[in-house]
Amino acid sequence: MSEPALRELPPDAELVRAFLEGDSAYDGVFFTGVRTTGIFCRPTCRARKPKPENVEFFQRANDALFAGYRPCLRCKPLEPPGRAPEWVRPLLARVERDPTSRLRDRDLRQMGLDPSRVRRWFHKHHGMTFHAYQRARRLGSALGQLREGRDVTNTAFDHGFDSLSGFNAAFARFAGAPPTEAREREVILVTRILTPLGPMVAAACDRSLRLLEFTDRRMLETQVGRLVKRTGGVLAPGKSAILERTEIELGEYFGGARKEFTLPLAPAGTDFQKRVWEALGRIPFGETRSYGGQARSIGRPRAVRAVASANGDNPIAIVIPCHRVIGADGTLTGYGGGLPRKRFLLDLERRVAHGELELGL
């Protein structure tokens, strides 16, 4: 993945604030070189913060390297933000190889892992313990098989449950209904996708992408709740062809090699919201539109506030480009992922559209 630079960084005072506060909205937007140690960090580094007079800021990690700084061993600024640490990667790979497996604490210890450390990492990055994550993976897989017509008994034992009653109880807690009643409910798989601007949560059914949002967005929990309520679906951690395609196309977009996404989309919203989101998709790459202009484009010139509200409720960031809507005076206005990310995305698209960033680098 390439590392496109911003044309202009925010003022130093704002960069100092973002670094001292560990503002995740700036992850990937700038890097901090610490003169007293000779290392450089990402804004969210949890190491002890140096004095402001001892730091300088860079647009790209490469700029810091060329200036003679070494990458911080704690925040690892050369890796995508949010990447799983090396110690947990074998465990993740094992779960992906066999989602129906049931690993207990003794299995983790045999792998050289501390169960408490594993539990803390999964709770921080997935909002649940490792054992809850495994159980959700197994139950999501089980629901998929039930929807294909498989019988409950064989499905239960094939997914690591020791008894049918235990399976039924766990399934009812997971899906909100017993297995025989949940066959018609849609399975929505959820995964994390790493980007230069921080990790994102992506959710998709068999046919389309339904959610894509930065993990630190305050409205994420609300967005997830709306998705479940409006679709009646059941969320489960996992991967699918749609989610893998989303990750590939996002990588191409950030690398300057993609101007249009080809992903099938199915955002859950009202008819009005869907009209607004469809209009967002018609804003050309590298261009912007005002809220008033967007309201006129859907034939509702007086509905500027309603249009702005629908933009804020957009559940599929970047792919449905709400970041391309700005104030009538050209200023950057609110963005769920944070204004630093909005500025980054607009600058990236402008540079690619004008040929200032060579495609595919």
Summary of the structure (lengths in Angstrom):
residues: 361
radius of gyration: 22.3
end to end distance: 7.5
largest distance: 66.9
contacts: 1117
relative contact order: 0.10
helix: 45%
strand: 12%
